[in-house]
């Protein structure tokens, strides 16, 4: 038996990068996985990979900034698999390293809508289900940028700090209801989130990259997936309301 046998997991942003690897590993460990992503065709490719490996999965189009799409994703999960046990909030975007003095309302609102408000909305939906089921696990993908001041621009940094705060709040407040909420703070990881960077701000990028020379190495999405498996499984039953940093020791300096 796998570590997640009998469980149903929803993973957002699961068509690529860390979300893809988390979805695949969860399925490998026995979970039925709802692959949520704004790009349905790419999500379906993830599902194809899972099914070819003998797993069970469902692709759902979901833009986490649209509440109606979030509700439809959870409804699809319940209709297909009758329950939801785990939510992985992985969907996220970068902010072009724009510093506070140059950030526009449009950029700030866009980054927060995906990285912070989207996490709140999916979490809220999951909590309603978890309370009825008497158990549940939430795994948020935060960032080293949510723990320190300059790993990205102002909007991304603030949004990931918000995810860390929400993680701790939910973890403690719902602990007595057998619901756990933790986050992962990855350092530099080889994923396609870089495709959300275009025309980066020169000053902001230079300041954000000031400590990159002490980074031992970049990680792989599959390495983050292993941490997500630990947090999603009963192996972490006593871990709640906290953040696990996965960065090869970069922020330990």
C-alpha positions as CSV (number, residue, x, y, z in Angstrom):
1,X,0.0,0.0,0.0
2,X,1.1,3.5,-0.8
3,X,1.3,6.3,1.7
4,X,-1.9,7.9,0.3
5,X,-3.9,4.8,-0.6
6,X,-7.6,5.6,-0.3
7,X,-7.1,9.4,-0.3
8,X,-8.4,12.0,-2.8
9,X,-6.1,15.0,-3.5
10,X,-6.7,18.2,-5.4
11,X,-3.5,19.8,-6.7
12,X,-3.7,23.3,-8.3
13,X,-1.3,24.4,-11.0
14,X,-0.7,20.7,-11.6
15,X,-0.1,20.8,-15.3
16,X,3.6,21.5,-15.0
17,X,6.6,22.0,-12.6
18,X,6.1,21.2,-8.9
19,X,2.4,20.7,-9.3
20,X,2.9,18.1,-12.0
21,X,5.5,16.2,-9.9
22,X,3.3,16.3,-6.8
23,X,0.3,15.0,-8.7
24,X,2.3,12.2,-10.2
25,X,3.9,11.2,-6.9
26,X,0.6,11.4,-5.0
27,X,-1.0,9.1,-7.6
28,X,2.0,6.7,-7.4
29,X,1.4,6.6,-3.6
30,X,-2.2,5.6,-4.1
31,X,-4.2,8.8,-4.2
32,X,-6.8,9.7,-6.7
33,X,-5.7,13.0,-8.0
34,X,-7.7,16.0,-9.3
35,X,-5.3,17.9,-11.6
36,X,-6.4,21.5,-11.5
37,X,-4.9,24.0,-13.9
38,X,-5.8,27.1,-15.9
39,X,-4.5,25.1,-19.0
40,X,-6.9,22.2,-19.4
41,X,-5.0,20.6,-22.3
42,X,-1.8,20.5,-20.3
43,X,-3.7,19.2,-17.2
44,X,-5.0,16.4,-19.4
45,X,-1.4,15.5,-20.3
46,X,-0.6,15.2,-16.6
47,X,-3.6,12.9,-16.2
48,X,-2.4,10.8,-19.2
49,X,1.0,10.3,-17.5
50,X,-0.7,9.3,-14.3
51,X,-3.0,6.8,-16.0
52,X,-0.2,5.3,-18.0
53,X,1.6,4.6,-14.7
54,X,-1.5,2.9,-13.4
55,X,-2.9,5.7,-11.3
56,X,-6.3,7.4,-11.3
57,X,-6.7,11.1,-12.0
58,X,-9.1,13.7,-13.4
59,X,-8.2,17.0,-15.2
60,X,-10.2,20.1,-14.3
61,X,-9.9,23.6,-15.7
62,X,-9.4,26.0,-12.8
63,X,-8.3,29.6,-12.6
64,X,-7.8,30.1,-8.9
65,X,-8.7,33.7,-9.2
66,X,-12.3,32.7,-10.2
67,X,-14.3,31.4,-7.3
68,X,-16.9,29.7,-9.5
69,X,-14.1,27.7,-11.1
70,X,-12.8,26.7,-7.7
71,X,-16.3,25.5,-6.7
72,X,-16.6,23.5,-9.9
73,X,-13.2,21.9,-9.3
74,X,-14.3,20.7,-5.8
75,X,-17.7,19.6,-7.2
76,X,-16.0,17.6,-9.9
77,X,-13.8,15.9,-7.3
78,X,-16.7,15.0,-5.1
79,X,-18.7,13.7,-8.1
80,X,-15.9,11.6,-9.4
81,X,-14.4,10.3,-6.1
82,X,-17.0,11.1,-3.4
83,X,-14.5,12.8,-1.1
84,X,-11.6,15.2,-0.8
85,X,-8.8,14.5,1.7
86,X,-5.9,16.7,0.6
87,X,-5.6,20.1,-1.0
88,X,-2.3,21.2,-2.4
89,X,-2.2,24.9,-3.2
90,X,0.6,25.1,-5.8
91,X,-0.6,27.6,-8.4
92,X,1.5,30.7,-8.5
93,X,3.1,33.4,-10.6
94,X,6.1,35.7,-10.3
95,X,6.2,39.5,-10.4
96,X,9.1,40.5,-12.7
97,X,11.2,41.6,-9.6
98,X,9.4,44.9,-9.6
99,X,10.3,46.9,-6.4
100,X,7.8,48.7,-4.2
101,X,8.6,52.1,-5.7
102,X,7.6,50.9,-9.2
103,X,4.9,48.3,-8.5
104,X,1.6,49.1,-10.2
105,X,-1.8,48.4,-8.7
106,X,-2.5,46.1,-11.6
107,X,0.6,44.0,-11.0
108,X,0.1,43.9,-7.2
109,X,-3.6,42.9,-7.6
110,X,-2.7,40.2,-10.2
111,X,0.0,38.6,-8.1
112,X,-2.1,38.7,-4.9
113,X,-5.1,37.3,-6.7
114,X,-3.2,34.1,-7.7
115,X,-0.7,33.7,-4.9
116,X,-2.6,34.7,-1.9
117,X,-6.3,35.2,-2.5
118,X,-6.5,32.1,-4.6
119,X,-5.0,30.1,-1.8
120,X,-7.5,31.5,0.6
121,X,-10.4,30.7,-1.6
122,X,-9.4,27.1,-2.3
123,X,-8.6,26.7,1.4
124,X,-12.0,28.0,2.4
125,X,-13.8,25.6,0.0
126,X,-11.7,22.7,1.3
127,X,-12.4,23.5,4.9
128,X,-16.1,23.2,4.4
129,X,-15.6,19.7,3.2
130,X,-13.0,18.7,5.7
131,X,-15.1,19.9,8.6
132,X,-17.9,17.6,7.4
133,X,-15.5,14.7,6.9
134,X,-13.8,15.2,10.2
135,X,-10.3,15.4,8.7
136,X,-8.2,17.0,6.1
137,X,-4.8,18.2,5.0
138,X,-3.7,21.4,3.3
139,X,-0.3,21.8,1.8
140,X,0.6,25.3,0.6
141,X,3.5,26.0,-1.7
142,X,5.0,29.2,-0.2
143,X,8.6,30.3,-1.0
144,X,11.8,31.3,0.5
145,X,10.5,34.7,-0.6
146,X,7.8,34.3,2.0
147,X,10.3,34.0,4.8
148,X,12.9,36.6,3.7
149,X,12.8,40.1,2.3
150,X,14.3,40.0,-1.2
151,X,14.0,36.8,-3.2
152,X,11.7,38.5,-5.7
153,X,9.8,41.8,-6.2
154,X,7.5,43.5,-3.7
155,X,4.3,41.9,-4.7
156,X,5.5,38.3,-4.8
157,X,7.4,38.7,-1.5
158,X,4.3,40.1,0.2
159,X,2.0,37.5,-1.3
160,X,4.1,34.6,-0.1
161,X,4.4,36.1,3.3
162,X,0.6,36.1,3.3
163,X,0.6,32.4,2.4
164,X,2.8,31.7,5.4
165,X,0.6,33.7,7.7
166,X,-2.6,32.0,6.4
167,X,-0.9,28.6,6.8
168,X,-0.2,29.2,10.5
169,X,-3.6,30.7,11.2
170,X,-5.5,27.8,9.6
171,X,-3.1,25.2,11.1
172,X,-3.8,26.3,14.6
173,X,-7.4,27.3,14.4
174,X,-8.5,24.0,12.8
175,X,-6.2,21.7,14.7
176,X,-8.9,20.6,17.1
177,X,-11.0,19.6,14.0
178,X,-8.4,17.1,12.8
179,X,-7.4,19.4,10.0
180,X,-3.7,20.1,9.3
181,X,-2.2,23.0,7.3
182,X,1.4,23.3,6.4
183,X,3.6,25.0,3.8
184,X,6.7,24.3,1.9
185,X,9.2,27.2,1.2
186,X,11.2,26.1,-1.8
187,X,14.4,28.0,-2.7
188,X,15.5,28.1,-6.4
189,X,13.8,25.2,-8.2
190,X,14.0,24.3,-11.9
191,X,10.4,24.8,-13.0
192,X,8.6,26.8,-15.7
193,X,7.5,29.5,-13.3
194,X,10.2,31.6,-15.0
195,X,7.8,31.8,-18.0
196,X,5.8,34.2,-15.9
197,X,8.8,36.5,-15.8
198,X,8.9,39.0,-18.7
199,X,10.8,42.3,-19.0
200,X,12.1,42.1,-15.4
201,X,12.9,45.3,-13.5
202,X,16.7,45.7,-13.6
203,X,17.0,47.3,-10.2
204,X,14.6,44.9,-8.5
205,X,16.3,41.8,-10.1
206,X,19.8,43.0,-9.2
207,X,18.7,43.4,-5.5
208,X,16.8,40.1,-5.4
209,X,19.7,38.2,-6.9
210,X,22.2,39.7,-4.5
211,X,22.6,36.4,-2.5
212,X,22.2,33.9,-5.4
213,X,26.0,33.2,-5.4
214,X,25.7,31.5,-2.0
215,X,22.9,29.2,-3.2
216,X,24.4,25.6,-3.0
217,X,22.3,24.5,-6.0
218,X,18.9,24.7,-7.6
219,X,16.4,22.0,-6.7
220,X,14.2,19.8,-8.9
221,X,10.4,19.8,-8.8
222,X,10.5,16.1,-7.9
223,X,12.4,17.0,-4.7
224,X,9.7,19.4,-3.6
225,X,7.1,16.7,-4.4
226,X,8.7,14.4,-1.8
227,X,8.3,17.1,0.8
228,X,4.6,17.5,-0.3
229,X,4.1,13.8,0.1
230,X,5.4,13.8,3.6
231,X,3.1,16.7,4.5
232,X,0.1,15.2,2.8
233,X,0.5,11.8,4.4
234,X,0.1,10.5,8.0
235,X,3.9,10.5,8.3
236,X,3.5,14.2,9.3
237,X,0.6,13.6,11.6
238,X,2.2,15.7,14.4
239,X,3.3,18.5,12.0
240,X,0.9,21.4,11.8
241,X,0.8,25.2,11.2
242,X,4.5,25.4,10.1
243,X,6.7,25.8,7.1
244,X,9.3,23.4,5.9
245,X,12.2,25.1,4.0
246,X,13.5,23.1,1.0
247,X,16.5,25.0,-0.4
248,X,19.6,22.9,-0.1
249,X,20.7,25.1,2.8
250,X,20.6,28.5,0.9
251,X,18.7,30.4,3.6
252,X,20.7,28.8,6.4
253,X,23.6,31.1,5.7
